[in-house]
Amino acid sequence: MSAAIALIVVGLLLRQLDRVRHLRKPRTLTAAEAMSLQRTRATVWVPALLLAGEWIQIAGWWLLAGVEPLLAVLAAVAVGVHFRHLQEISHFAVHGVLARGRRANVMLAEVFVHLPMALGPVSERRTRHVRDHHPNATVGGVDPNLEELRAAGLVPGAARGAVTRAAVHPLTLRGLRDTVSGLGQSLARPERAAAVVLVAVAAYAVGGWTGLVAGVIVPRLWLYPQLAWLSLLGEHTWFDPQRRTGSRAEIEAGRCLRLYPEGPVLAAVAAVTWLPYGDLHHYAHSAHPAVRWNYLPAVERELAPPHCTPAALLLGSGSLLARHRRALAGEREASAGVAARGGRQGSLTP
């Protein structure tokens, strides 16, 4: 057990080097000031050690998983969180602000995240995310993220139970099929299949069958997809955005949100688990995609609040899920009203 704890601590310390590198900054920053500051501090070796630190911690959890069943459960959750961290770090590589130089960003994202986690090529993710999603967030038929939510059942007229099930879509059989289908498409590429086999062999070598199951299979198939899904649900007011004009920040303020604005404890928990590396500040990121996560809190303080600031994600009448549910029901009621008016008009036609 001591070796496992040592690995977890070493990985954690390595991850802090990135924090230290970008630590000194004013409490508030304009986007231009933030981008200038992050350029002067950009390196390749610091983000490489950050990513290596995540995997060293994962190795520690693999080793711990083999000690006893309760620790295996804890390890599965922890590795799911680390996979979510890796996804979010690579998200900033897709935007070109993780490391110095475009090639370094692509290389780090591929080697440390996309290959071992069986995600698609970085170039495809960049097209989908930067070109298709960012300028078209919440626009039906254009935004791929909105289409993904609709495919999970979040459509106008969805019943209350359907919306609730959609909130845990990756944990359902249908969600598992979607995850396995995506993995199958990725593993059809030999280099990705080889990387996944390497991860599986390493997990087995470190933690045996328990390390493989609790440290790779369960987190990759269920826990990490669920954490990423919750993040997706919390990015925008997908079904009732305010269509605004003006600057990019003004437009994003009408379709983004800020979770836990007055809940420091919930915000801190989210920031270290399912909304890591600046994802809690998705509104600021949407307004200024070229700003690295270290500077998003300071940039966010310069922005006017977004139109939605829920205190909870899933539970309560004031939660974001309740808002999504009302928005979908509102679309259903509006559609029913249009149909009724159409029916009355039709009855007057000779």
C-alpha positions as CSV (number, residue, x, y, z in Angstrom):
1,M,0.0,0.0,0.0
2,S,2.9,2.4,0.7
3,A,4.1,2.1,-2.8
4,A,0.6,3.0,-4.2
5,I,0.4,6.0,-1.9
6,A,3.8,7.1,-2.9
7,L,2.9,7.0,-6.6
8,I,-0.3,9.0,-6.0
9,V,1.6,11.6,-4.0
10,V,4.4,11.9,-6.6
11,G,1.9,12.3,-9.4
12,L,0.0,14.9,-7.5
13,L,3.2,16.9,-6.9
14,L,4.2,16.7,-10.6
15,R,0.7,18.1,-11.5
16,Q,1.3,21.1,-9.2
17,L,4.3,22.3,-11.4
18,D,1.8,23.6,-14.0
19,R,-0.1,25.5,-11.3
20,V,3.1,27.1,-10.0
21,R,4.2,28.0,-13.5
22,H,1.0,30.0,-14.0
23,L,0.4,31.0,-10.4
24,R,1.3,34.7,-10.3
25,K,-1.4,36.8,-11.9
26,P,-3.7,39.7,-11.0
27,R,-7.2,38.9,-9.5
28,T,-8.9,40.2,-12.6
29,L,-7.6,40.1,-16.2
30,T,-8.9,41.0,-19.6
31,A,-8.7,38.3,-22.2
32,A,-5.9,40.1,-24.0
33,E,-3.9,40.4,-20.8
34,A,-4.4,36.7,-20.0
35,M,-3.3,35.5,-23.4
36,S,-0.2,37.7,-23.3
37,L,0.7,36.3,-19.9
38,Q,0.1,32.7,-20.8
39,R,2.3,33.1,-23.9
40,T,5.2,34.3,-21.9
41,R,4.9,31.3,-19.6
42,A,4.1,28.6,-22.2
43,T,6.4,25.5,-22.3
44,V,6.3,21.9,-23.5
45,W,7.9,20.2,-20.5
46,V,5.5,21.5,-17.8
47,P,2.3,20.3,-19.5
48,A,4.1,17.0,-20.3
49,L,4.8,16.6,-16.6
50,L,1.2,17.5,-15.8
51,L,-0.1,14.7,-18.0
52,A,2.5,12.3,-16.8
53,G,1.5,13.1,-13.2
54,E,-2.1,12.1,-14.0
55,W,-0.9,8.7,-15.3
56,I,1.4,8.2,-12.4
57,Q,-1.5,8.7,-10.0
58,I,-3.6,6.3,-12.1
59,A,-0.8,3.7,-11.7
60,G,-0.9,4.3,-8.0
61,W,-4.7,3.6,-8.0
62,W,-4.2,0.5,-10.0
63,L,-1.8,-0.8,-7.4
64,L,-4.1,0.2,-4.6
65,A,-7.1,-1.6,-6.3
66,G,-5.5,-5.0,-5.6
67,V,-5.3,-4.5,-1.9
68,E,-9.0,-5.1,-0.9
69,P,-12.5,-4.7,-2.5
70,L,-13.3,-1.4,-0.9
71,L,-10.1,0.2,-2.1
72,A,-10.9,-1.2,-5.6
73,V,-14.2,0.7,-5.6
74,L,-12.4,3.9,-4.5
75,A,-9.8,3.3,-7.2
76,A,-12.4,2.9,-9.9
77,V,-13.9,6.3,-8.9
78,A,-10.5,8.0,-8.7
79,V,-9.4,6.7,-12.1
80,G,-12.7,7.8,-13.6
81,V,-12.0,11.3,-12.3
82,H,-8.4,11.2,-13.7
83,F,-9.8,10.1,-17.1
84,R,-12.1,13.1,-16.9
85,H,-9.1,15.3,-16.0
86,L,-7.1,14.0,-19.0
87,Q,-10.0,14.8,-21.3
88,E,-10.3,18.3,-20.1
89,I,-6.5,18.9,-20.3
90,S,-6.5,17.7,-23.9
91,H,-9.5,20.0,-24.6
92,F,-7.1,23.0,-24.1
93,A,-4.6,21.3,-26.3
94,V,-7.3,21.2,-29.0
95,H,-7.6,24.9,-28.6
96,G,-3.8,25.2,-28.9
97,V,-3.1,26.7,-25.4
98,L,-1.9,23.7,-23.4
99,A,1.7,23.9,-24.5
100,R,4.0,26.1,-26.7
101,G,3.5,25.3,-30.4
102,R,0.7,23.6,-32.3
103,R,2.7,20.4,-32.9
104,A,3.4,20.0,-29.2
105,N,-0.3,20.5,-28.4
106,V,-1.3,17.8,-30.8
107,M,1.5,15.4,-29.8
108,L,0.7,15.7,-26.0
109,A,-3.0,15.3,-26.5
110,E,-2.5,12.2,-28.7
111,V,0.2,10.4,-26.7
112,F,-1.2,11.0,-23.2
113,V,-5.0,11.1,-23.8
114,H,-6.5,10.3,-27.2
115,L,-4.4,7.2,-27.9
116,P,-4.5,5.5,-24.4
117,M,-8.2,6.4,-23.9
118,A,-9.3,5.3,-27.4
119,L,-10.6,8.7,-28.4
120,G,-10.7,9.8,-32.0
121,P,-7.8,11.7,-33.6
122,V,-7.2,15.2,-32.2
123,S,-7.7,16.7,-35.7
124,E,-11.3,15.3,-35.8
125,R,-12.0,16.6,-32.3
126,R,-10.7,20.0,-33.2
127,T,-13.0,20.2,-36.2
128,R,-16.0,19.0,-34.2
129,H,-15.4,21.2,-31.2
130,V,-13.6,24.4,-32.4
131,R,-15.2,24.8,-35.8
132,D,-18.6,23.2,-35.4
133,H,-19.5,23.7,-31.7
134,H,-18.1,26.9,-30.5
135,P,-19.6,29.3,-33.0
136,N,-22.9,27.4,-33.1
137,A,-23.5,26.4,-29.5
138,T,-27.2,25.6,-28.9
139,V,-28.1,25.9,-32.6
140,G,-30.2,22.9,-33.7
141,G,-28.9,21.0,-36.7
142,V,-25.5,22.6,-36.5
143,D,-24.1,22.2,-33.0
144,P,-22.9,18.5,-32.6
145,N,-23.1,18.7,-28.8
146,L,-26.8,19.6,-28.9
147,E,-27.4,16.8,-31.4
148,E,-25.7,14.4,-29.0
149,L,-28.1,15.5,-26.2
150,R,-31.1,15.0,-28.4
151,A,-30.0,11.6,-29.4
152,A,-30.1,10.7,-25.7
153,G,-33.7,11.7,-25.4
154,L,-33.5,15.4,-24.5
155,V,-36.0,16.5,-27.1
156,P,-39.1,18.8,-27.1
157,G,-41.9,17.0,-25.3
158,A,-39.7,14.6,-23.4
159,A,-41.5,13.3,-20.4
160,R,-40.1,14.0,-16.9
161,G,-38.8,10.4,-16.5
162,A,-37.1,10.6,-19.9
163,V,-35.3,13.7,-18.9
164,T,-34.2,12.2,-15.6
165,R,-32.9,9.0,-17.5
166,A,-31.1,11.2,-19.9
167,A,-29.2,12.8,-17.1
168,V,-27.5,9.4,-16.4
169,H,-27.5,8.3,-20.0
170,P,-23.9,6.8,-20.0
171,L,-25.0,4.5,-17.1
172,T,-27.9,3.0,-19.0
173,L,-27.7,0.1,-21.4
174,R,-28.4,2.5,-24.3
175,G,-25.6,4.7,-23.1
176,L,-23.2,1.8,-22.7
177,R,-24.0,0.8,-26.3
178,D,-23.1,4.3,-27.4
179,T,-19.8,4.2,-25.5
180,V,-18.9,0.8,-26.8
181,S,-19.8,1.9,-30.4
182,G,-17.5,4.9,-30.1
183,L,-14.7,2.7,-28.7
184,G,-15.2,0.3,-31.5
185,Q,-14.8,3.0,-34.1
186,S,-11.6,4.2,-32.4
187,L,-10.1,0.7,-31.9
188,A,-10.5,0.0,-35.6
189,R,-7.4,2.2,-36.0
190,P,-4.4,0.0,-35.3
191,E,-2.4,2.6,-33.4
192,R,-5.3,3.2,-31.0
193,A,-5.9,-0.5,-30.4
194,A,-2.2,-1.0,-29.6
195,A,-2.2,1.9,-27.1
196,V,-5.3,0.5,-25.4
197,V,-3.7,-2.9,-25.2
198,L,-0.6,-1.3,-23.7
199,V,-2.7,0.4,-21.0
200,A,-4.6,-2.8,-20.2
201,V,-1.3,-4.8,-19.9
202,A,0.2,-2.1,-17.6
203,A,-2.9,-2.1,-15.4
204,Y,-2.8,-5.9,-15.1
205,A,1.0,-5.9,-14.5
206,V,0.6,-3.3,-11.7
207,G,-2.7,-4.4,-10.1
208,G,-3.7,-7.8,-11.5
209,W,-7.2,-8.5,-12.6
210,T,-8.6,-6.1,-10.0
211,G,-6.4,-3.3,-11.3
212,L,-7.6,-4.0,-14.9
213,V,-11.3,-4.2,-14.1
214,A,-11.5,-1.4,-11.5
215,G,-8.7,0.7,-13.0
216,V,-9.5,0.6,-16.7
217,I,-12.7,-1.2,-17.7
218,V,-15.2,0.2,-15.2
219,P,-13.9,3.8,-15.3
220,R,-13.6,3.9,-19.1
221,L,-17.0,2.3,-19.9
222,W,-19.1,3.9,-17.2
223,L,-17.6,6.4,-14.7
224,Y,-15.6,8.7,-17.0
225,P,-18.4,8.9,-19.6
226,Q,-20.9,9.9,-16.9
227,L,-18.7,12.6,-15.5
228,A,-18.1,14.0,-19.1
229,W,-21.9,13.8,-19.7
230,L,-22.6,15.8,-16.6
231,S,-20.1,18.4,-17.8
232,L,-21.9,18.6,-21.2
233,L,-25.3,19.1,-19.5
234,G,-23.8,22.0,-17.5
235,E,-22.2,23.9,-20.4
236,H,-25.2,25.7,-21.8
237,T,-28.9,26.4,-21.4
238,W,-29.3,24.1,-24.3
239,F,-33.1,24.3,-24.7
240,D,-33.9,27.9,-23.8
241,P,-31.0,30.1,-24.7
242,Q,-31.4,33.9,-25.1
243,R,-30.5,34.8,-28.6
244,R,-28.3,38.0,-28.2
245,T,-26.3,40.1,-30.5
246,G,-23.2,42.1,-29.8
247,S,-19.7,41.0,-28.7
248,R,-18.8,37.4,-28.4
249,A,-19.0,37.7,-24.6
250,E,-22.5,39.2,-24.9
251,I,-23.7,36.4,-27.2
252,E,-22.2,33.7,-24.9
253,A,-23.8,35.3,-21.8
254,G,-27.2,34.5,-23.4
255,R,-26.5,30.8,-23.9
256,C,-24.0,29.9,-21.2
257,L,-24.4,29.4,-17.4
258,R,-22.3,29.5,-14.3
259,L,-22.9,26.7,-11.8
260,Y,-22.6,27.2,-8.0
261,P,-21.9,31.0,-8.2
262,E,-22.6,31.3,-4.4
263,G,-21.6,27.8,-3.4
264,P,-17.8,27.7,-2.8
265,V,-17.9,24.1,-1.3
266,L,-19.8,22.6,-4.2
267,A,-17.8,24.6,-6.7
268,A,-14.5,23.3,-5.2
269,V,-15.8,19.7,-5.3
270,A,-16.8,20.1,-8.9
271,A,-13.5,21.7,-9.8
272,V,-11.5,18.7,-8.6
273,T,-13.8,16.0,-10.0
274,W,-16.2,16.5,-12.9
275,L,-15.5,20.1,-13.8
276,P,-11.7,20.2,-13.7
277,Y,-9.1,22.5,-15.3
278,G,-11.4,25.5,-15.8
279,D,-14.5,23.7,-16.9
280,L,-16.4,25.2,-14.0
281,H,-15.7,28.5,-15.9
282,H,-17.1,27.3,-19.2
283,Y,-18.9,30.7,-19.8
284,A,-15.5,32.5,-19.6
285,H,-14.0,29.8,-21.9
286,S,-16.9,30.2,-24.4
287,A,-16.4,34.0,-24.5
288,H,-12.6,33.6,-24.8
289,P,-11.6,30.2,-26.1
290,A,-7.9,31.1,-26.4
291,V,-7.5,31.6,-22.7
292,R,-5.8,28.8,-20.7
293,W,-7.7,27.4,-17.8
294,N,-5.3,29.0,-15.2
295,Y,-6.6,32.4,-16.1
296,L,-10.3,31.8,-16.6
297,P,-11.3,32.7,-13.1
298,A,-9.6,36.1,-13.4
299,V,-11.1,36.7,-16.8
300,E,-14.6,35.6,-15.6
301,R,-14.5,38.4,-13.0
302,E,-14.3,40.9,-15.9
303,L,-17.4,39.6,-17.6
304,A,-21.0,40.4,-16.9
305,P,-22.8,37.4,-15.3
306,P,-24.5,34.9,-17.8
307,H,-28.2,34.7,-17.9
308,C,-28.4,31.5,-15.9
309,T,-26.6,30.9,-12.5
310,P,-28.1,27.7,-11.0
311,A,-27.1,26.7,-7.5
312,A,-27.4,22.9,-8.3
313,L,-27.0,20.6,-11.2
314,L,-29.5,17.8,-10.7
315,L,-31.5,18.2,-7.5
316,G,-34.2,20.7,-6.6
317,S,-36.6,23.0,-8.4
318,G,-33.8,25.6,-9.0
319,S,-31.4,23.0,-10.5
320,L,-30.1,23.1,-14.0
321,L,-31.8,19.8,-14.8
322,A,-35.2,21.2,-13.6
323,R,-34.6,24.1,-16.0
324,H,-33.8,21.8,-18.9
325,R,-37.0,19.9,-18.0
326,R,-39.1,23.0,-18.0
327,A,-37.6,24.3,-21.2
328,L,-38.4,21.0,-23.0
329,A,-41.9,21.0,-21.6
330,G,-42.3,24.6,-22.7
331,E,-41.3,23.7,-26.3
332,R,-43.9,20.9,-26.1
333,E,-46.6,23.3,-24.9
334,A,-45.7,25.8,-27.6
335,S,-45.8,23.1,-30.2
336,A,-49.2,21.9,-28.9
337,G,-50.5,25.5,-29.0
338,V,-49.4,25.9,-32.6
339,A,-51.0,22.6,-33.6
340,A,-54.3,23.6,-31.8
341,R,-54.4,26.9,-33.6
342,G,-53.7,25.2,-36.9
343,G,-56.5,22.7,-36.2
344,R,-59.0,25.5,-35.5
345,Q,-58.0,27.3,-38.6
346,G,-58.4,24.1,-40.6
347,S,-61.9,23.6,-39.3
348,L,-62.9,26.9,-40.8
349,T,-61.7,26.0,-44.3
350,P,-64.6,25.1,-46.7
